Amino acid sequence: MTLTFCGAAREVTGSAHLLTLDDGYKILLDCGLYQGRNADMEHFNENWRFDPAEIDTLILSHAHIDHSGRIPKLVRDGFRGKIYSTHATRSLCAILLLDSAFIQEKDAEYFNRKHGGEESRDPLYRRPDVKPAMERFVGLPYGQWQTVRPGVEVQFRDAGHILGSASVTLRIQREDGNTTTVGFTGDVGRPDRPILRDPHRMPDCDYVISESTYGDREHESPPNEMERFLQVIRDTCVRKRGKLLIPAFSVGRTQEIVYMLDQLESSGKLPKIPVFVDSPLAVDATTVFGAHPECYDLDLQEYLLEDDDPFGFKNLTYTQSVEESKALNYLDGPAIIISASGMMNAGRSKHHLANTMDNPQNTIFIVGYCAPGTPGGKVRDGVEGMKLYGEYHELKADVVVMDSFSAHADRSELINFLNGQQDTCRKLFLVHGTTDRMIPFSESLERAGFEAVLMPELGDEVLL
């Protein structure tokens, strides 16, 4: 049995790991889109490190595009197997993949218009490619062993990262009669976060593939989070009478922020200022959240007894049309604008960045990871200005970063999630992280008792 690392190897996006069993049966773990500006990864999304027609099964950890975003292309290029995920992941993929296809189409259209026929670019896939992909999904519950084929079972456990996210454990009967257990953490969430249940540890595994996004650091402690968030709102919207721009992913982060604002409003602490969620995808995603209460934690279930709409309050407006979005640029007075994408490299948040960054009254509130080279990554790293839509914009707005909002576990939380695997794990593979974060994390894992911690490169093949 071999494990080949086909994506998110020493990178933070493009998750894809290929498990080839002793008899040649091929299981793909995730099929993500690379998101970023690394020149070495320029052609990653267009090319496969395997033949899609030879993949027998795809098992998906969660719906984020860097884990699911190439599925329509996989199916279009020949994959004919089943796609196993949790029920909520399947629901989210139905809207996220359509949105991704729309972005692919618009990016290609913009490129071709800009280059005036000198060279042309086709979308990675189009919206009609999504339906055949969705028809291959099979939704599974958490915590139950399910047969993928004779001799191969899979179990999802709640990873607490986004709605429907899961760790994946495979129990595989070998040709010699022994059983090998392979675990894939997917993206591990954080304990005590709003909305979702805490991450649930995987069964004991012989081999583990683990994310390492924040393996080198500790996040800000959650107890101060609500108060600091409220202070940022007061400083920007009350004291400076400016706009607070919160670039946030449409799935997970947006709902978490809205839920926190709802709690502040219910307690009478939220200043009476307009709040806008400017993302059609976020509107659809919030509907999906409402359809999957099986993923809620106990706190939200109890809050629902007091407030039957945790994602809506008096001064909150969900905008859908382009006209409504453009109108936000001409608002007089303070406002909170929550907009996708979280990295500000696409979508409406990029437009809002161009319209807010040069005003010192405003604040850009970074609440999640931004890949290097993206507008969000540049803002986070303290850039003095940047070119957006053909014009240079100086960064005069305040920038506030709060990693405590991260949906990724930090070093201690990851080690706690993996704790107990030391007794059975023969090899631990770190993925979904950059080398500068993997190295200190691997040292921490070795101190915690893991004997073989590896950092595979893209294309590496390991015999299990």
N, C-alpha and C positions, 0 to 999 in steps of 0.2 A: 504494500500500500504506500502510495506517495502523496505528498502534500506540496502543491506548487503555488507560489505567491504571485498572483496575477494583478494585484492592485493594492493600494494603501500600504505598500512596503517602504518604510522610511518616508512616507508621505501621509497626510492627514485625510485625504479624500480618495475616492475611486476604489472602494473596498471590493475585493474579489479574491477568493481563495479556492483552489481546485483540489479536491480529494479524489484520487483515482484508486479504487479498491483492487484487491488481488486479481479479480477476474476481469478487470478493465472497466467496471461500472464507474461512471463519473458523476460526482456530486459537486456542484458549485455553491459555495457559501457567499452570498451577496453578489450583486452585479451593479456596482456603483459607477457614477459619473465622476470623472476627475474635474474638480473645480479649483482653479488657480491660474497662475501665470508663469509657472516654471517652464522654461524653454525646452528642457529635456523631456517634459511630459506633453508637448504640444500635440502629438498625434496619438496619445493614449486612447482617447475616446473612439477614434475611428478604427482602431486595430485591435484584434483579439490575440491573446497568447494561447489560444486553443481553437478548435473548430466548434462553433456553436451547435452544429448538427450532432456532434458526438457527446454533448452533455445530456445525461439521462434525467437529472433532477436538479432543480434550483431550490435552495432553502434560504429564505430571506429573514434577516434579523429584525429589520424595521424599515420604515417607509422613507426616511430621509434620502434625498436624491443622490448623495454621495455613496449610498448603499444600494439604491434601487434604480438609479436613473438611466441605466443602459438596457433595462429589461425589454423595452419595445424593439430596440435594435437587435438584441439577442434572438428574439422570436422571429423578427423579419429575416435574420440571417441564417435561420435554419433550426433553432431549438424547438423541439416538439414534446418536451416532457412536462411534468407538473411543477408548479411553483408553490411551495409550502410556506405559509406565514401564519401569524395570528389573525383572528377575525378583524381586529381593529386596523392592523397593518394593511390588510387587503382593502378596507374601506378608504384609508388615507391614500393608498397608491392610486386608486381610481381617480382622485382629483389631482394628486401631485404629478403623476405622469402626463396627464393632459396639459397641465400648466407647463411642465418641462418641454413638451413637444411644441407648445405655442412659442416658448422662448427660443427654441431651436429654429423655428420657422422665421421669427422676427430677426434673429441675429443674422441668419443667412441673407434675408431680404436686405437688411441694412448694409451688410458687407458688399453685396452685389451692386447695390445702388451707389455706394461710395466709390467702388472701383470702376464703375462705368463700363462694364463689359470686358475689361482687360483680363480679368480672371473671374471665375464664378465659384460659388460654394453652395453645396446642397446641405439642407438640414441633416443632422445626425439621424433624426426620424421625424415623422409628421404625426399630427393628431390621429389620422386614421390607423396608424400603427399601434395605438394604445389598446383598442378594443380586442384584437386577437391576443394580445399579451394578457389582459385581464381575464380572458376566458380560461386561462391555464392556472389561475390561482385556486388553491385549496386552503380554506381557513381552518386552523386547528386551535383548540383551547390550550391554556397554560396547564402545566403540571401533569400531563398525561403522556405516556409513551405511545407513539403512533407508528405503525409499520409503513415504511417507505417502499420496501420490497422485502421478500423473504431474506432474513438475516440482517436487515438494517432497520433500526428504529430511531426515531427522533423525539426529543422532548424540548418544548419551549418553557422557559421560566421567565417571569417578569423581570426585565432589566431596569425598570424605573427611569428610562431615558426620555422617551416620548410615548404618547399613546400607542399601545400595542407593541412596544419594543420588547425584545426577548433575547436572552442568551440561547444558544443552540447546543444541545448535547446529542451526539450520535453514538449509538451502541451497535457495534459492527461485529458480526460473527466471522472469524477468519477461516481460511481454508484448512488450517491445522486444528480447528475446533476451538481455539481460544477466542476470547472476546476482547476487543479493543474499544475503548471509549475516548472519543475526541470531543473536546469542548471548544466552543467559540463564544467569547463574551459578547460579540456585537459591541455596541456602545453602552457602557455602564453608566447609569444615572447616579443620583445622589440621594442619600437618605434624608428624610424630613423636608422634602421639597413639596411645594403646593401641588394639589390636584392628584398626582400619581402615587401609587404604592411604592414603598422602598424596594430597592433591588433585592432579588431573591437569589441566593447563591446556587451555583450549578452543582449537579452530582459530582462525585469524585471522578476524575478523568486521568487517563494515561498521558494524554497530550492536550495542551491548552493553547489556543490562539487568543491573545489578549490585546485589547486596545491600550494605548499608552498616551492619549492626547495630552493629559495634564499630569503625567507621571512624575514630573520633576518639581511639583509645587503643591502648596496647600491653598485652597480657596479661602476667601474671606468667610468668617464664621457667620452662619445664617441668623443668629439672634439680632444682629445689628442691621440686617438687610432692609427691613421695612422702614425703620427710622431713617436710614441713610437715603433710601429712595424718596421718602417724603421730604427730606431736607433738600435734595436736588430739585424737586418740584417747586418748593418754596423759593429757593435761591433764584431759579430761572424765571418762573411764571409770576411770582409775587414781587420779589425784590427787584429784578431786572425788567419785568414785564416783557419777557422774551418768549420764544418758542423752544420747547423741549422736543428734539427729534430723537426717537428711539428706533433705530433700525433693528428689526427683529424678524426671525424666521416665522413664516406664516403658521407653521405647525409646532406647537409646544410652547415656544417662548412667548409668542403673542398672547396665547390663552392664559399663560401664567401671569404675565404683566397685567392683563385686563382683570383677572381674578384678584390680584393684589390691590389694584385701584378700586375694584368693587368693594373690597373689605375696608379700605380707607374711607370710601364714600359712605358706607353703611355706619361706620363709627363716627362720622362727622368730621374727620381730619382732613379730607381732601379739599383743597381750595376750589371754589366754584368757578372753574374754568372749563372750556370745551376740550373734550378728548376725542380724537379721531383715530380709528383703525382704518388706514388707507391701503387696503389690500383685498381684492376680490377673493383671492385664494384663502385668506384668513377667515373670511365670512363662511366659505364652504367648509373649511377645516373645523371651525367652531361648531357647525352643525354636526359634523362627524363626532366631535367630542361629546356632544349631547346624546348621541346614539349609543355610546359605549360606557355606561356607568360602571360596568364590571371592572374597569381599570382605575376607578377613583379610590383615593385613600379614605380612611375613616373621617379625617377632619372635614373633607369636602362633603362627604355623605351627611355629616351632622350639620354643616353650614347650609345645606340644601333645605333643612327643616326650617331655617329662618329666612332664607332668600332662595326662591325657586329658580332664579336666573343669575348664576354667579358670573356670567359673562356679559352682563348688561346693566347699565344704570342710567340715571336721568340725563347726565351731560355727555353721554357716550354716543358717538355716531359712527356707524360702519359705512364707509363710502365704497361704491362699486364703480361708478362711471368715471371715464377719463375727465369729463367736465368737472365733476365734484372734486377730483384729485387736484386739478389745476387751480381750482378756486382757493385751495388751501394756501397757495403762494401769495395771495392778496389779503389774507386775514389781517385785520387790525387787532392788536392786543395779544395777550398771551394765549398759548394753546399747547396741548400735548399731541404730537403726531407719532403714531406707531405705524411703521411701514416696512414692507419687505422689499428687497432681500436683506438679511441680517448683515451681509458683508458689503452692502451698498454697491455691488458690482453689476446689478441688474434690477429691473423692476422700478417701482415708484420711489423707493428710498434714495436711489441715485439722483433722481430729479430733486428730491427734497434736500439732499446734501448740497447740491449746486445752489439752491435758493436760501440756504440757512448758514452755510459755513463762513461767509464773509461778514456776518453781523455779530459783534461782541455781546449783544444782548442774549443771543441764543446759546443753547447747550446741545452738544451731540453726546448722547448717552449710550455708550457701548456696553452691551450686556451679554456678549457671547464671543466665541472664537471668530476671528477674521483671518483668512488665509493671507500670507505675505503677498504683496503685489496688488491685492484688491484695494479699492478705495477705503473700505473699512480698515484693512490692515495698515494702510498708510496713515489714516487718521489716528489709529490706535498707537502707532509708533512715533507720532509727533511731527508729521510732515508740516512744512510751512505753507504749502499750497499744492494744488494739482490742477491738471487740465481735465475738464469735464465737458463733453459735448462741444469740443472745439474751442472752449474759452478757459483761460486760466482763472482760478479762484483762490484767493488767499484765505488761509484758515485763521479767522479771528474769533470764532465762537469758542466757548469753553468746551473742553472734552473731559468727560467723566467715564472711567472704566470700572465696572463692577463684575469681577469674575465669579462672585458668589451666585450670580444668576445662571452660571454655566449649567448645562444639562449633563455635562461629563463629570464623572467622579474625579477627585484629585488623588494625589499620591496615597495618602492614608486610606481613603475610601476604596481605592482600587486594591490595595494590599489587603484590606479587610474583606473585600468581596472574594479575593482569591485565597484567603486564609483557609487552611485545611487541605488544600490541594497538594501541599508539600509531600505528604506521605505517599501519594500515588503518582504524581506527575513526573514523567521521565524527561520531558522537554517542554519548556514554556516559550512560545514564540511571540514576540512583541510586534504589533502592527499598528496602523492608524495613529502614527505619531512621527515627529521629526527626530532625527538622530540626536540632536542636542538635548531632547527631552527623554529619549529612550535610555541613553547611557546612565544618567543618574538614577532612573527608575530601575534599570536592571541591577544596579548596585544595591538599591534598597530591597529588591526582591531576593537577592542573594543573602543579604543580612537577615531576611525573614525566613530563610531556610530553603529556598529554591536552588537546586544545584546546577541546572542547565538552562540558562536564560539566553535565548538567541534573538538576534535582530536581523531577520532575512532581508535580502535585497530583492528588488523586482525581478521576477523570473527564476528565483532560486527554487530548487526542487529538493525535498527532503524525504528520505525513506523512513517510514514509521514501522 
